[in-house]
Amino acid sequence: MLRTLYGQWLIPLPMRREAALEESTKSMVEEAYFETVEESFERGLTPLKAHMEGVVAAAMLLSAVEGVEDEAARKMVMELGLRPQQEE
């Protein structure tokens, strides 16, 4: 714990740093990405827009599940190399 100038105690939040994802977490992140991409295609969005929405959805899930910061979660999702697969 840290003490501020005003004598208050600060308790640091337990935020996890970037690390390798467990297989179950990776599976959930991939599922969130591909479900969002599929819904985006159904709404008529381009592959780029669908990819962007998929990354955001997957990063939000990862941030909530693993307790990582938003930007770190987004980076971790991008490192998975997920890409939209549009069926024709």
DSSP file with accessible surface (Angstrom, degrees, kcal/mol):
  #  RESIDUE AA STRUCTURE BP1 BP2  ACC     N-H-->O    O-->H-N    N-H-->O    O-->H-N    TCO  KAPPA ALPHA  PHI   PSI    X-CA   Y-CA   Z-CA
    1    1 A M              0   0  141      0, 0.0     2,-0.3     0, 0.0    10,-0.2   0.000 360.0 360.0 360.0 149.9    0.0    0.0    0.0
    2    2 A L  E     -A   10   0A 115      8,-2.0     8,-3.1     0, 0.0     2,-0.5  -0.853 360.0-138.0-114.5 149.1    1.1    3.5   -0.7
    3    3 A R  E     -A    9   0A 155     -2,-0.3     6,-0.2     6,-0.2     2,-0.1  -0.895  18.4-146.4-108.1 132.2    0.4    6.6    1.4
    4    4 A T    >   -     0   0   40      4,-2.4     3,-1.8    -2,-0.5     6,-0.0  -0.325  34.4 -94.8 -86.0 176.8   -0.5    9.9   -0.3
    5    5 A L  T 3  S+     0   0  168      1,-0.3    -1,-0.1     2,-0.1    -2,-0.0   0.788 125.2  55.4 -61.0 -27.3    0.4   13.4    0.7
    6    6 A Y  T 3  S-     0   0  196      2,-0.1    -1,-0.3     1,-0.0     3,-0.1   0.313 120.1-106.2 -93.0   8.6   -3.0   13.6    2.5
    7    7 A G  S <  S+     0   0   34     -3,-1.8     2,-0.2     1,-0.3    -2,-0.1   0.564  74.4 138.4  82.6   5.7   -2.3   10.6    4.7
    8    8 A Q        -     0   0  123      1,-0.0    -4,-2.4    -5,-0.0     2,-0.4  -0.589  52.0-124.1 -84.4 150.0   -4.7    8.3    2.8
    9    9 A W  E     -A    3   0A 136     -2,-0.2     2,-0.5    -6,-0.2    -6,-0.2  -0.773  18.7-155.1 -94.0 135.1   -3.8    4.8    1.9
   10   10 A L  E     -A    2   0A  85     -8,-3.1    -8,-2.0    -2,-0.4     0, 0.0  -0.937   1.0-157.1-108.9 129.0   -4.0    3.7   -1.7
   11   11 A I        -     0   0  128     -2,-0.5     2,-0.1   -10,-0.2    -2,-0.0  -0.924  21.5-129.1-105.1 115.2   -4.5    0.0   -2.4
   12   12 A P        -     0   0   90      0, 0.0    -2,-0.0     0, 0.0     0, 0.0  -0.374  23.0-118.1 -64.6 138.1   -3.2   -0.9   -5.8
   13   13 A L        -     0   0  139      1,-0.1     2,-1.8    -2,-0.1     0, 0.0  -0.538  28.1-110.4 -73.1 142.9   -5.7   -2.8   -8.0
   14   14 A P        +     0   0  121      0, 0.0     2,-0.5     0, 0.0    -1,-0.1  -0.528  50.1 170.1 -77.6  86.2   -4.6   -6.2   -9.0
   15   15 A M        -     0   0   73     -2,-1.8     2,-0.3    53,-0.0    53,-0.2  -0.864  27.3-135.0 -99.3 129.9   -4.0   -5.7  -12.7
   16   16 A R        -     0   0  116     51,-1.0    53,-0.4    -2,-0.5     2,-0.1  -0.616  15.9-131.8 -84.0 142.7   -2.3   -8.4  -14.6
   17   17 A R        -     0   0  204     -2,-0.3    -1,-0.1     1,-0.2    51,-0.0  -0.386  45.3 -67.4 -83.6 169.3    0.5   -7.6  -17.0
   18   18 A E  S    S+     0   0   93     -2,-0.1     2,-0.3     3,-0.0    -1,-0.2  -0.313  71.4 150.3 -58.5 132.6    0.7   -8.9  -20.5
   19   19 A A        -     0   0   57     -3,-0.1     2,-0.1    -2,-0.0    -3,-0.0  -0.951  52.4 -67.3-154.2 171.5    1.3  -12.7  -20.4
   20   20 A A        -     0   0   96     -2,-0.3     2,-0.3     1,-0.1    56,-0.0  -0.408  56.2-117.9 -66.2 141.2    0.6  -15.7  -22.5
   21   21 A L        -     0   0   36     55,-0.1    -1,-0.1    -2,-0.1     2,-0.1  -0.598  21.5-117.1 -82.0 142.2   -3.1  -16.6  -22.5
   22   22 A E     >  -     0   0  119     -2,-0.3     4,-2.9     1,-0.1     5,-0.2  -0.402  31.3-111.0 -68.3 156.2   -4.3  -19.9  -21.1
   23   23 A E  H  > S+     0   0  136      1,-0.2     4,-2.4     2,-0.2     5,-0.2   0.890 117.4  50.8 -60.3 -40.2   -6.0  -22.1  -23.7
   24   24 A S  H  > S+     0   0   76      2,-0.2     4,-1.9     1,-0.2    -1,-0.2   0.914 112.9  45.9 -66.7 -39.5   -9.5  -21.7  -22.2
   25   25 A T  H  > S+     0   0    5      2,-0.2     4,-2.5     1,-0.2    -2,-0.2   0.925 111.6  51.8 -67.4 -42.9   -9.1  -17.9  -22.2
   26   26 A K  H  X S+     0   0   68     -4,-2.9     4,-2.7     1,-0.2     5,-0.2   0.913 108.6  51.9 -59.3 -41.4   -7.7  -17.9  -25.7
   27   27 A S  H  X S+     0   0   58     -4,-2.4     4,-2.4    -5,-0.2    -1,-0.2   0.916 110.1  48.0 -62.7 -42.8  -10.7  -20.0  -26.9
   28   28 A M  H  X S+     0   0   78     -4,-1.9     4,-2.5     2,-0.2    -1,-0.2   0.903 111.9  50.1 -64.6 -40.4  -13.2  -17.5  -25.3
   29   29 A V  H  X S+     0   0    0     -4,-2.5     4,-2.4     2,-0.2    -2,-0.2   0.930 111.6  47.7 -64.8 -45.0  -11.4  -14.6  -26.9
   30   30 A E  H  X S+     0   0   58     -4,-2.7     4,-2.8     1,-0.2     5,-0.3   0.914 111.7  50.7 -62.7 -40.7  -11.4  -16.2  -30.4
   31   31 A E  H  X S+     0   0  110     -4,-2.4     4,-2.5    -5,-0.2     5,-0.3   0.926 110.5  48.5 -63.6 -44.0  -15.1  -17.1  -30.0
   32   32 A A  H  X S+     0   0   19     -4,-2.5     4,-2.0     2,-0.2    -1,-0.2   0.919 113.2  49.2 -61.8 -41.9  -16.0  -13.5  -29.0
   33   33 A Y  H  X S+     0   0    0     -4,-2.4     4,-2.6     2,-0.2    -2,-0.2   0.966 114.4  42.4 -61.0 -54.9  -14.0  -12.2  -32.0
   34   34 A F  H  X S+     0   0   68     -4,-2.8     4,-2.5     1,-0.2    -2,-0.2   0.854 113.0  52.5 -68.6 -33.0  -15.5  -14.5  -34.6
   35   35 A E  H  X S+     0   0   92     -4,-2.5     4,-2.4    -5,-0.3    -1,-0.2   0.927 112.3  46.1 -65.0 -42.0  -19.1  -14.1  -33.3
   36   36 A T  H  X S+     0   0   27     -4,-2.0     4,-2.3    -5,-0.3    -2,-0.2   0.911 112.1  50.5 -66.9 -41.2  -18.7  -10.3  -33.5
   37   37 A V  H  X S+     0   0    4     -4,-2.6     4,-2.4     2,-0.2    -2,-0.2   0.935 110.5  50.1 -61.5 -44.3  -17.2  -10.5  -37.0
   38   38 A E  H  X S+     0   0  117     -4,-2.5     4,-2.1     1,-0.2    -2,-0.2   0.928 111.4  47.9 -61.0 -44.4  -20.1  -12.8  -38.1
   39   39 A E  H  X S+     0   0   99     -4,-2.4     4,-1.3     1,-0.2    -1,-0.2   0.877 110.2  53.3 -64.2 -36.0  -22.7  -10.3  -36.7
   40   40 A S  H  <>S+     0   0    0     -4,-2.3     5,-2.4     1,-0.2     3,-0.2   0.904 108.0  49.3 -66.1 -41.2  -20.9   -7.4  -38.4
   41   41 A F  H ><5S+     0   0   34     -4,-2.4     3,-1.7     1,-0.2    -1,-0.2   0.898 106.7  56.1 -64.3 -38.3  -21.0   -9.2  -41.8
   42   42 A E  H 3<5S+     0   0  143     -4,-2.1    -1,-0.2     1,-0.3    -2,-0.2   0.814 105.6  52.3 -63.3 -28.4  -24.7   -9.8  -41.3
   43   43 A R  T 3<5S-     0   0  143     -4,-1.3    -1,-0.3    -3,-0.2    -2,-0.2   0.409 123.8-107.7 -85.4  -0.6  -25.1   -6.1  -40.8
   44   44 A G  T < 5 +     0   0   63     -3,-1.7    -3,-0.2     1,-0.2    -2,-0.1   0.682  64.4 153.9  87.7  17.6  -23.3   -5.5  -44.1
   45   45 A L      < -     0   0   50     -5,-2.4    -1,-0.2     1,-0.1    -2,-0.0  -0.406  46.6-105.0 -78.4 157.9  -20.0   -4.1  -42.8
   46   46 A T     >  -     0   0   76     -2,-0.1     4,-2.9     1,-0.1     5,-0.2  -0.325  33.8-105.0 -73.2 162.2  -16.8   -4.4  -44.7
   47   47 A P  H  > S+     0   0   64      0, 0.0     4,-2.5     0, 0.0     5,-0.2   0.879 121.7  52.6 -57.4 -35.9  -14.1   -7.0  -43.6
   48   48 A L  H  > S+     0   0  114      2,-0.2     4,-2.5     1,-0.2     5,-0.2   0.946 111.8  43.7 -65.6 -47.7  -12.0   -4.2  -42.1
   49   49 A K  H  > S+     0   0  113      2,-0.2     4,-2.4     1,-0.2     5,-0.2   0.906 113.9  51.6 -63.9 -39.9  -14.9   -2.8  -40.0
   50   50 A A  H  X S+     0   0    0     -4,-2.9     4,-2.4     2,-0.2    -1,-0.2   0.912 110.1  49.6 -62.6 -41.1  -15.9   -6.3  -39.0
   51   51 A H  H  X S+     0   0   24     -4,-2.5     4,-2.7    -5,-0.2    -2,-0.2   0.932 109.9  50.6 -63.3 -44.5  -12.3   -7.0  -37.9
   52   52 A M  H  X S+     0   0   96     -4,-2.5     4,-2.1     1,-0.2    -2,-0.2   0.919 112.3  46.5 -61.5 -43.0  -12.1   -3.7  -35.9
   53   53 A E  H  X S+     0   0   69     -4,-2.4     4,-2.5     1,-0.2    -1,-0.2   0.884 111.5  52.5 -66.4 -38.2  -15.4   -4.6  -34.1
   54   54 A G  H  X S+     0   0    0     -4,-2.4     4,-2.6     2,-0.2     5,-0.2   0.909 108.8  49.4 -63.5 -41.7  -14.2   -8.1  -33.4
   55   55 A V  H  X S+     0   0    9     -4,-2.7     4,-2.7     2,-0.2     5,-0.2   0.929 111.5  49.1 -64.0 -43.1  -10.9   -6.9  -31.9
   56   56 A V  H  X S+     0   0   57     -4,-2.1     4,-2.5    -5,-0.2    -2,-0.2   0.942 113.1  46.5 -62.9 -46.1  -12.8   -4.5  -29.6
   57   57 A A  H  X S+     0   0   28     -4,-2.5     4,-2.1     1,-0.2    -2,-0.2   0.929 114.8  46.4 -62.8 -45.1  -15.2   -7.2  -28.5
   58   58 A A  H  X S+     0   0    0     -4,-2.6     4,-2.6     1,-0.2    -1,-0.2   0.900 112.6  50.2 -65.2 -39.0  -12.5   -9.7  -27.8
   59   59 A A  H  X S+     0   0    5     -4,-2.7     4,-2.8    -5,-0.2    -1,-0.2   0.889 108.6  52.4 -67.6 -38.0  -10.3   -7.1  -26.0
   60   60 A M  H  X S+     0   0  127     -4,-2.5     4,-2.2    -5,-0.2    -1,-0.2   0.923 111.6  46.7 -63.0 -42.6  -13.3   -6.1  -23.8
   61   61 A L  H  X S+     0   0   53     -4,-2.1     4,-2.9     2,-0.2     5,-0.3   0.948 113.4  48.1 -63.1 -47.9  -13.8   -9.8  -22.9
   62   62 A L  H  X S+     0   0    0     -4,-2.6     4,-2.9     1,-0.2     6,-0.5   0.907 110.5  51.6 -60.9 -41.7  -10.1  -10.3  -22.2
   63   63 A S  H  X S+     0   0   24     -4,-2.8     4,-1.4     1,-0.2    -1,-0.2   0.916 114.0  43.9 -62.1 -41.6   -9.9   -7.1  -20.1
   64   64 A A  H  < S+     0   0   85     -4,-2.2    -2,-0.2    -5,-0.2    -1,-0.2   0.912 119.9  40.3 -70.9 -41.9  -12.9   -8.3  -18.0
   65   65 A V  H  < S+     0   0   67     -4,-2.9    -2,-0.2    -5,-0.2    -3,-0.2   0.916 128.3  28.0 -75.2 -44.5  -11.8  -11.9  -17.6
   66   66 A E  H  < S-     0   0   26     -4,-2.9   -50,-0.4    -5,-0.3    -3,-0.2   0.583  97.9-125.2 -97.7 -13.9   -8.1  -11.4  -17.0
   67   67 A G     <  +     0   0   24     -4,-1.4   -51,-1.0    -5,-0.5     2,-0.2   0.812  56.4 149.5  74.0  29.1   -8.0   -7.9  -15.5
   68   68 A V        -     0   0    2     -6,-0.5    -1,-0.2    -5,-0.2   -51,-0.1  -0.627  54.1 -94.8 -92.9 155.7   -5.6   -6.4  -18.0
   69   69 A E     >  -     0   0  109    -53,-0.4     4,-2.6    -2,-0.2     5,-0.2  -0.284  38.6-109.6 -62.6 155.7   -5.7   -2.8  -19.1
   70   70 A D  H  > S+     0   0  110      1,-0.2     4,-2.4     2,-0.2     5,-0.2   0.899 116.5  45.7 -56.6 -49.7   -7.7   -2.0  -22.2
   71   71 A E  H  > S+     0   0  134      1,-0.2     4,-2.3     2,-0.2    -1,-0.2   0.888 113.3  49.9 -65.2 -38.3   -4.7   -1.2  -24.5
   72   72 A A  H  > S+     0   0   18      2,-0.2     4,-2.4     1,-0.2    -2,-0.2   0.908 111.0  50.1 -65.8 -39.6   -2.8   -4.3  -23.3
   73   73 A A  H  X S+     0   0    0     -4,-2.6     4,-2.3     2,-0.2    -2,-0.2   0.923 110.2  49.8 -64.6 -43.1   -5.8   -6.4  -23.9
   74   74 A R  H  X S+     0   0   99     -4,-2.4     4,-2.5     1,-0.2    -2,-0.2   0.922 111.0  49.7 -62.2 -42.2   -6.2   -5.0  -27.4
   75   75 A K  H  X S+     0   0  103     -4,-2.3     4,-2.1     1,-0.2    -1,-0.2   0.913 109.6  51.3 -62.8 -42.0   -2.5   -5.7  -28.1
   76   76 A M  H  X S+     0   0   14     -4,-2.4     4,-0.6     2,-0.2    -1,-0.2   0.894 110.5  48.9 -63.7 -39.5   -2.9   -9.3  -26.9
   77   77 A V  H ><>S+     0   0    2     -4,-2.3     3,-1.2     1,-0.2     5,-0.6   0.932 110.2  51.1 -65.6 -43.7   -5.8   -9.8  -29.2
   78   78 A M  H ><5S+     0   0   85     -4,-2.5     3,-1.5     1,-0.3    -2,-0.2   0.869 103.6  59.3 -61.9 -35.5   -4.0   -8.4  -32.1
   79   79 A E  H 3<5S+     0   0  128     -4,-2.1    -1,-0.3     1,-0.3    -2,-0.2   0.697  91.3  69.6 -68.0 -17.1   -1.0  -10.7  -31.4
   80   80 A L  T <<5S-     0   0   48     -3,-1.2    -1,-0.3    -4,-0.6    -2,-0.2   0.695 100.9-135.8 -72.1 -18.5   -3.4  -13.7  -31.9
   81   81 A G  T < 5 +     0   0   42     -3,-1.5     2,-0.2    -4,-0.4    -3,-0.1   0.796  36.5 174.3  71.3  30.3   -3.5  -12.8  -35.6
   82   82 A L      < -     0   0   14     -5,-0.6    -1,-0.2   -31,-0.0   -27,-0.1  -0.460   5.9-176.3 -72.5 139.5   -7.2  -13.3  -35.9
   83   83 A R        -     0   0  136     -2,-0.2     2,-0.0     2,-0.0   -49,-0.0  -0.993  30.2-102.4-136.0 144.5   -8.7  -12.3  -39.3
   84   84 A P        -     0   0   30      0, 0.0     2,-0.5     0, 0.0   -33,-0.1  -0.351  26.0-155.9 -66.3 143.5  -12.3  -12.3  -40.5
   85   85 A Q        -     0   0  152    -51,-0.1     2,-0.5    -2,-0.0    -2,-0.0  -0.904  10.0-163.0-122.6  99.1  -13.4  -15.1  -42.7
   86   86 A Q        -     0   0  101     -2,-0.5     2,-0.4   -45,-0.0   -48,-0.0  -0.725   9.5-143.6 -89.3 124.2  -16.3  -14.1  -44.9
   87   87 A E              0   0  185     -2,-0.5    -2,-0.0     1,-0.0    -1,-0.0  -0.684 360.0 360.0 -85.1 138.1  -18.3  -16.9  -46.4
   88   88 A E              0   0  229     -2,-0.4    -1,-0.0     0, 0.0     0, 0.0  -0.708 360.0 360.0-108.2 360.0  -19.6  -16.2  -49.9
